[in-house]
């Protein structure tokens, strides 16, 4: 079985758009991964992170996380993202879960 790593841009069978793996490599070792879709025609925003200098163009839609079982879902790796993109996307995803005491 091929392994997905954090920051990998994947093509998943049955999906018309690429996804980025946002979960870390330890979690991905279980055969599952948390991914976010990459859309070309998205509006910029705090949860829409634009990929820079990458073979896949578009915005990672951080609010649309999905858990996928890569042991049963066919996928192929397109490329990997740069570290600075991975950090920005990770910050956006983590921000969704930050505790806010209002």
N, C-alpha and C positions, 0 to 999 in steps of 0.2 A: 504494500500500500504506500502510495506517495504521501509525503508529509507536508502539511501546510504550516507556514511560519508567520508570525506577526508581521504585517506589512505586505504580505503577498497579495497580488492582484490576481484573482481567479476568474475563470469562466466556468459557471456551474451549468450542468445539463438542465435544460428546460427554462433557463432564464436568458432574456435578451440583452441584459446589461451585465457588466463585470461587477464583482464585489471585492472589497478589501477585508482581509482578516485583521480584526482588531483585538482579539484575545491573545494572551501571551503564549509562548511556546510550550510552557509546562502544561497549561490547560489544553492546548491543541494536541499534545501527546496522547490524549484520551481517544483521539479519533473524531472528536467534535471540535467545532470552532464557532466563534461568534463573528459574524461578518456584517458589513454595512454596504449597501448598494452605491455604485458610482454612476451619477447621472450627468450627462453633458449639459442639459438645458435647465439647470437649477439656479435659483437666485442665491447670491452670496448671503451668508448669515453666520451667526455664532455656532450653529450645528451643521453647517454646510462648508466643509473644508476643501478648498481647491487644491488639487494635486499640481505640483510644480515640477517642470522639467521631467516629465514621466511619459512613457509610451501610451498610457491610458489618460485621456483628457477628461476632465469633468470635476465634479464635486462629490466628496464622500458625504453621504447623507447619514450623519451620526445618530439621528433620532429613529432610524429604521433598522435597528439591530435585529439580527435573526440568528438563532442557533441552528447550525446545520450539522448533520451527521455525515462526515466525509468518508466514513467506512462504506456507506451505501449510495451516496450521491456521487455521480461521476463529475470530475472536475479536472481542469488543466490550469497550470500556472501560466499567466501572461507575462508577468514581470514582478519586480519588487519595488516598493516605494522607498524614497529617501528617508533617512533617519529624522530629518526635521519635519517631514510630513507625518510620519508615524507619531512623533511626540505631540504635534498639534492635534491630531485626530484622537490620540489617547487622552489628552487633556479635555477635549470636548466631550468624549464619552464618559469620562470620570465625573465631569461636571454635572451630568444628568443625575448622578447618584449621590452627590454631595449633600450632607445633612444641612438643613437650613432651619435655624431656630427663630421663628417669626414671632 
